[in-house]
């Protein structure tokens, strides 16, 4: 548990960190992806470049710190984040990488040494938050593998059919192992992960189901992005993928 003195220390720095949120998060991602280039396969580099994701993680840590005496206020957010993480096969050991880089970034923005009491306090807050997410995610991985046709992490699927229309295509995906797959309801989503052409990197993206899925194949609509980058999964699928090609898919959530 975090003691009262640490809670006060943390709370005192939230406004400064909020004000410098952009600096905090851009420093954080640059540092983390520089030290751990393998995470370029995990984070959506498209979102990185637009800065959307850069804000999400640090913003959640700040929101958590603000509610540190009452973390239940954030249960809904934890549920949403854990879902997204499980869809991306995020693992417990990756939390220490994110934590280390986030704490260094806080130390940098606040201009206080890593060894200070203040960073120690933030570390306690981060670990507490990470423990909540890791546990919520473990429950979800366990629930997925316990179901008939369920799985955790990535599973190979083959594109069985492509129904093309203007700027969009409907892809039908079948499990390469021909075994059962989880049924799903409209509104649930899967992540699809593919190799970026000409780059030594894989990229994931989420695709929602617009109708219930019967458990034999998944059908997703892939729409071209208006301002794609080389990392835009939808555009790569539309431009480079054909029937018989393989993609990686995470279980519906
Ligand atoms: C306490 C630590 C963490 C917090 C507070 C956190 C928070 C978040 C939030 C708020 C989102 C956006 C959710 C949404 O789209 O609705 C997110 C997405 C994501 N998180 Fe985390 N996260 C944490 C740890 C991690 C770790 C350890 C990893 C793996 C290295 C990770 C990887 C991702 C990825 C890849 C996404 C999707 C972003 C994208 O595709 O651009 N997160 N996280």
Boltz pocket constraint, residues with backbone or C-beta under 6 A from the ligand:
constraints:
  - pocket:
      binder: B
      contacts: [[A, 39], [A, 42], [A, 43], [A, 44], [A, 45], [A, 47], [A, 48], [A, 53], [A, 56], [A, 57], [A, 58], [A, 60], [A, 61], [A, 80], [A, 81], [A, 84], [A, 85], [A, 88], [A, 90], [A, 91], [A, 92], [A, 94], [A, 95], [A, 96], [A, 98], [A, 126], [A, 129], [A, 130], [A, 133], [A, 204]]
      max_distance: 6.0
